């Protein structure tokens, strides 16, 4: 059964599970291609070959779909990054590069970090927000000790600060690095009027500088 | 003539100018009250007492209205902050506090910094984007020398870096500090699951730490 198959009503639990996963996959593909903000519930339904009303038996809202994807992003990001940090250091720049790279490798996470507080956490039930925040918390409970082991000079509070600000920087730099066609045209017209950063390079620079500020405090 | 007057068609240039300003004022009031993302063109039209079609003789789109407000925010922010920086320093923390305070005093700017790349710069003509980016550029041309005079150890590139990242941090921390009702309820249920920062305190801390990282580089 493919995501384009035009599903009949699922009756068995494994069929339901397949459809649930197919909806998430379709939303992920569209978000990577078009940007999270541009993906409607109707577009996800069309991509997966279901009616919108059928899709809403699986998810409360469009925003739940993306918040569930964000949950998965955190669940995947934390163990792989903790493992990479086990071999990083002792130079702070080395640790910063591993951390920045682990975020830059997840363009969907970078977008979802911006959309979560702005819209996703507003248009879902308390239960869905709780599941997402618990996933974030479990990720940080893995990541903080891993970062502290890589850089013992950084205490727990500073580790949390670095994660929080790296997330905010990733969300903002992602937007800045993927400008509108109008901004691209303006830059071509006169590079002095506006410029836009390379995402990975600017995030890496940010994490290096902020980490060095935390260590200097 | 008040903004609620239910305007007849404006014929004289000064009447047109009044309506243009009344539309901007209404959008600003609604954005401060409800958040930029929640303010529709229809709501602005209702607030100012005009038909939507009449309002669209003054502005291309909802997004132009907010990008014009962002232009004004930059035009007002730069001279007052440059003046405040003239009396700041020589301690980096002192300069950081002036800079962070000048941004935290402008909650509308903090919201518009997030919405500009995400939506505003996408739904307007090249001319409107050009006017906005030129206003940003002129602000930075005032601010960079003012910051460099307050902290001569910070070169021009580092000054620009500080402004760019302070803007991204302000946009992200503003969202984090103004969470959804669901996140507020979750925090009340169990403060360990999620927390949200105080906006001014977290922005000030960020600018201090990032500035110290730039000076350590």
Interface residues (C-beta under 8 A of the other chain):
Chain A: X37 X114 X117 X118 X119 X121 X122 X124 X125 X126 X129 X130 X133 X134 X136 X137 X161 X164 X165 X167 X168 X169 X171 X172 X173 X175 X176 X179 X180 X181 X182 X183 X185 X186 X189 X192 X193 X194 X197 X205 X206 X208 X209 X210 X211 X212 X213 X214 X216 X217
Chain B: X37 X114 X117 X118 X119 X121 X122 X124 X125 X126 X129 X130 X133 X134 X136 X137 X161 X164 X165 X167 X168 X169 X171 X172 X173 X175 X176 X179 X180 X181 X182 X183 X185 X186 X189 X192 X193 X194 X197 X205 X206 X208 X209 X210 X211 X212 X213 X214 X216 X217
